[in-house]
Amino acid sequence: MSTPFRKILVFAANPKHTSELRLGEEVREIEEGLRRSQYRDRFALTSKWAVRVRDVYRYMLDIQPQIVHFSGHGEGAEVSAT
């Protein structure tokens, strides 16, 4: 009996004029943790960078992940994604 495949989607954003985050290192740690896991073949990791609010909706629909990881800064209000 096989275990269901899980898609992990990582969103990262570090807008200009905000303090620099170590987003690349954070994603690398997640990738390394999965690679070392006994169950690594049960996961697929996709990362998206410089994500805007409207991108979140699109990637969620396109990729349909079971696990979502957000990392970064927000920057003020954004116009509706419609």
C-alpha positions as CSV (number, residue, x, y, z in Angstrom):
1,M,0.0,0.0,0.0
2,S,1.5,3.3,-1.0
3,T,1.3,6.5,0.9
4,P,-0.2,9.5,-1.0
5,F,2.2,11.9,-2.6
6,R,2.4,15.4,-1.0
7,K,3.2,18.7,-2.7
8,I,4.9,21.4,-0.6
9,L,4.8,24.9,-1.9
10,V,7.2,27.5,-0.4
11,F,6.4,31.2,-0.9
12,A,9.2,33.7,-0.2
13,A,9.2,37.5,-0.3
14,N,11.7,40.1,0.7
15,P,10.5,43.4,-0.8
16,K,12.9,46.2,-1.4
17,H,13.5,48.6,1.5
18,T,12.9,45.9,4.1
19,S,15.5,44.1,6.2
20,E,17.3,41.4,4.4
21,L,16.2,37.9,5.3
22,R,18.0,34.6,4.7
23,L,15.2,33.1,2.6
24,G,17.5,31.1,0.4
25,E,19.1,29.4,3.4
26,E,15.7,28.7,4.9
27,V,14.5,26.9,1.7
28,R,17.8,25.0,1.5
29,E,17.3,23.8,5.0
30,I,13.8,22.5,4.1
31,E,15.2,20.8,1.0
32,E,18.0,19.2,2.9
33,G,15.6,18.0,5.6
34,L,13.4,16.4,3.0
35,R,16.4,14.8,1.2
36,R,17.5,13.2,4.4
37,S,14.1,12.0,5.3
38,Q,13.2,8.3,5.1
39,Y,10.0,9.4,3.2
40,R,11.7,11.8,0.8
41,D,10.1,10.1,-2.2
42,R,6.6,11.0,-0.9
43,F,7.2,14.8,-1.2
44,A,7.7,17.3,-4.0
45,L,8.9,20.8,-3.1
46,T,8.3,23.8,-5.2
47,S,9.5,27.3,-4.2
48,K,8.3,30.6,-5.6
49,W,10.2,33.8,-5.0
50,A,9.3,37.5,-4.8
51,V,5.7,36.5,-4.4
52,R,2.9,39.1,-4.5
53,V,-0.6,38.6,-3.1
54,R,-2.0,37.8,-6.5
55,D,0.7,35.2,-7.1
56,V,-0.4,33.3,-4.0
57,Y,-3.9,32.7,-5.5
58,R,-2.5,31.6,-8.9
59,Y,0.2,29.3,-7.5
60,M,-2.3,27.7,-5.1
61,L,-4.7,26.9,-8.0
62,D,-1.9,25.8,-10.4
63,I,0.1,23.6,-8.0
64,Q,-2.6,22.5,-5.5
65,P,-0.3,21.9,-2.6
66,Q,-1.1,20.0,0.5
67,I,1.5,21.9,2.5
68,V,2.2,25.6,2.2
69,H,5.2,27.4,3.9
70,F,5.3,31.3,3.9
71,S,8.5,33.1,4.6
72,G,9.3,36.8,4.3
73,H,8.1,40.3,4.8
74,G,4.9,41.9,3.7
75,E,4.8,45.5,2.4
76,G,1.7,47.6,2.9
77,A,-1.6,47.1,1.2
78,E,-1.9,45.8,-2.3
79,V,-4.6,46.3,-4.9
80,S,-7.1,43.4,-5.2
81,A,-5.9,40.4,-7.1
82,T,-9.0,40.2,-9.4
